[in-house]
Amino acid sequence: MAEEFEDPRLAAVYDPLDPDRSDLDVYAAIAAELGARSVLDVGCGTGTFALMLAGRGLEVTGFDPAAASLAVARAKPGAERVRWVHGDARALPPMAADLATMTANVAQAIVEPDDWAATLDGVRRALRPGGRLVFETRVPARRAWLGWNRAESHHVTDVEGVGRVEQWFDLLDVSGPLVTFRGTWVFAADGAVLTSESTLRFREREEVEQDLDAHGYVVDEVRDAPDRPGREYVFLASVR
């Protein structure tokens, strides 16, 4: 797990350093389109999406292995509306949920094939028969990692109660479908420099479709991400 999500100091500034979460509007619209009443937010992180759905009256469970991120989520206004669970999606219990979501980098951050397979199985158990799984993954051919460098990612943000935080990303390695990069955060208040390395797996569309079929799903539709046209796939699948 990347330290960015587990380190309390980094988890606390995650939201103010990434304030534009308009990407979540896509998932909220899909939940409404599907008529979902109960949603499992896999890899809920600091809880932004879970709280968005709960505020619209849905029954939401936020599931994440990073305790520091969940602590941020639990401290937010309205957090009592969400059931927060600290744990691994591979061990999800039956929940009869209508919809499971994996937003942002969640699906790609599950890099090991065995872990990916176990996650798909765990989510399937947590869904009701005919329940839906929705997630996104970047189009490998677009090579998003080319922009993961200091020149293109560097920014400085004044965070309330924290002070000025400088942030950037550096690409470390591209080995086939695996891309590793490092994030750096500099806290002006005390000069602390924190880093976190992450690896993402860039899966081809056909590979994802085959994985879903092998683990008990029917691929209903593969959409183009409206907020990032041509750069991401959004998969909609249902439990067989």
N, C-alpha and C positions, 0 to 999 in steps of 0.2 A: 504494500500500500504506500502511495506517495506521502511523504512527510507533510506536504501542503495541507492534507486533510486531517492528519493525526496530531500535528503540533498545535497546541492551544493558541499560541500567538499568531500563527498563520491562519488558522481557522477563523479567528476573530476578525481578520481583515479581508477575508475572502469576498464577502458581499460588496463592501465599499470599493474594492479594487476591480470588481466586475459588475458594475451597476446595471448595465443594459442586458436584461434577461427577456427581451422580446421573443427570443427563440422558444420560450415556454408557452407563448400564446398559441403556437401551433398545436402543442399537446393538449392544452385546455380546450381548443376547438374540436380536436378529435374526440376527447372524452365526451363532449356535448353531442357531437355527431353520432357517437355510438350509444348514447343514452346510458352511459355508465353511472352507477350509483355508488359503487364501492371500488376504490382504486388502491393498488399497491405501488408505491413509488420506490422502486429498487435503486439503491445508491442515492438516497434523498439528500445527502450532504447537509447543508445548513438549512434545509427545509423550505426553500423559497417556493418550489412548485407544490409541495404538499400543502402548504398554508394557503396558496392561491386556490387550490381545489376545495379545501375545507371551508374557505370563506364563501364558496359558492354552494355550500350545503351538501357536498359529497362526503361519504365516509372514507377516510384516508388513513392508510398505514404507511409510515415512512420507515424504510429499512436501510441500515447502513453499517458497515464494519468499523467506521471511524468514530470513536467516542468523542473526540474533540469537536468534530463537525456537528454531531448530534447534540452536544451541550449548547452550541450556538443556536441550533434549531429550537431546543426546548425553552430557551430564554426569550424567544420572540413573542410579540403580542399575538394572541390567538392560538398559541401552541397547544393549549389544553384541548383543542378540537381534533388534534391528530394523535393517533396511537404511534408512538415512537419505539422502534425496536432496534437494539444494538445487536448485530449479528451478520452472518454470511448468507447470501442468497442461495447458496448451495444447500442450505438446511432449512429452507422455508417450509412451514407447516401448511396443511390444507386450510384454506381460508375462504374458498368459494367467492373470490373477488371477481368483479366484472371485467376489470382492466388492470394490467400491469404495465408500467412505463419504465424505460431506462433513457433518461435525457442526457444531453451533452455528450461527454466522453465515457459514460458509464460502460456501454457495451464494448468499446474499444480498449478500455483499461483492463478488461478481463483477457489477458494475453495467452494464457496456457490453454491448449485445446481441451484438456481434461476439466479445467475449471469452467470453461465456457459451456461444455456439455452438461456439467453438473448444475450450472446456473440455469440453463434452459429447462432442465428437468425439475429443478426446485420451483421455478416460476410456474411451470405447467401444473405442478401439484397445488400451488396456491390459488390457481384460477378455477372457476366453475367450468363445467362442460360448456364449450362454446365461448368461453371467455377469451379476451383479446390481449395480445402482447404488442406493444408499440415501442419502437426504439429507432435510433438513427446511427449511421456510421458514415464516415467520410469516403468519398469516391477516391480510390487510390491513385487513379490516373491524374488527378488534379494536384497531387504532391503538395498538400497543405504545409508540410514541414519546411518547405523552402522559405517560408516567412517566419520561422521560429529562430530568430536571431536578434541580437541586441538592437541593431539598427532599426528593425521594423517593429519590435515589441516593447521598447523602452518607454516607460511613462512614470510620472511622479504624481502622487495623489495625496492631498491633505485629508487625513482620516480623523474625524471628530473623536476626541478623547485619546488619540494615539499620536498624532502629529504627522509629519511628512513621511511617506513611504515610497521608496523608489523600487521599481520592479522591471525585470526583463527576463527573456528566455533565450537559451542557447541550445542549438541542435548538437547532440553528442554522437549519434550513430544511426545509420539506416542499414539494417540487415534484413533484406527481403521484406516481409510484411511488417517487421518490427521497427518502430522508430522511437528512439530514446532522446529525451531532452531534459535540460535542467532549468528550473526556475530559481531566480535570485531575488531576495527582498532585503532592502537596506532601510533600517528604522533610524531616522534622523535623531529621534529623541535620545537615544543612547548609543548610536553607532552600530547596533547589532546587525550582523549580516547572516541571514538564514538562507539555506538552499534546499531544494527538493528535486530529486530525479524521478522521472516518470517514463514509462514505456507504453505505447499504444500499438495495437495490432490493426493494420489496415486490411480488412477482408474484402475480397471481390464480391459483387452482388450474387453471383452464382454459388459461391461458397456459403454465404449466409443462407440462401434459399435451401441448399442441400442440408445444412445443419438443422434448420427449422423442421424440415420434413423428417429428418432422422430422429427427432426428439418429440414427435407427436403433434406438430403444428401444421396447419394449412396456411400457406402464404396467400392472403387475400388481395394484397395490393402492395406495390412498391412505389412510393411517391417521391417527387423531387421536393427537397426542403424549400418552402416558399421564401424563407428569410435568407437562404444561401443557395440560390438556383444553380444547378449544375455541379454543386460541390458536395452535396450530401444526399444519401438515400434515407428515406423514412419507411421502415418496414411495418406493415400491419399484418399480423398473423392471428389465427384463432386456434384454440385447442380442438383437436380432432374429436 
